[in-house]
Amino acid sequence: MKKLVSLFLIVIICISLSACATPEEKLVGRWERVSENRNVFASYLEFFSDGTYTSSSANHQGSFSISGNRIMFQGILVASKTFTYEIKGNKLTLYTDYEGNNVYAVYEKI
């Protein structure tokens, strides 16, 4: 009986720990754009566990970092860009100011 209770507790702990993914871990994978209010975002973004990313935009690849609800993209051939972001389920939304307008894009994890 003790072994069964111990096994049950181990399973519960493992499930609890796997649900506590870091923001970086939640981003890992490929995200396809499903909507936006201006045509200024890449059609896809792909994040890797080593802190790098690629995108559909020419020369937009490099590293990324997260601080609170902000994500900074540091490109190889482009200037760094910072966006406010949120993840809800399998949806990633990026927000920024572009030419004085608030713009956003919604991505879906595939």
Secondary structure, 3 states (H helix, E strand, C coil): CHHHHHHHHHHHHHHHHHCCCCHHHHHCEEEEEEEECCCCCCCEEEECCCCEEEECCCCCCEEEEEECCEEEEEECCCCCEEEEEEEECCEEEEEEEECCEEEEEEEEEC
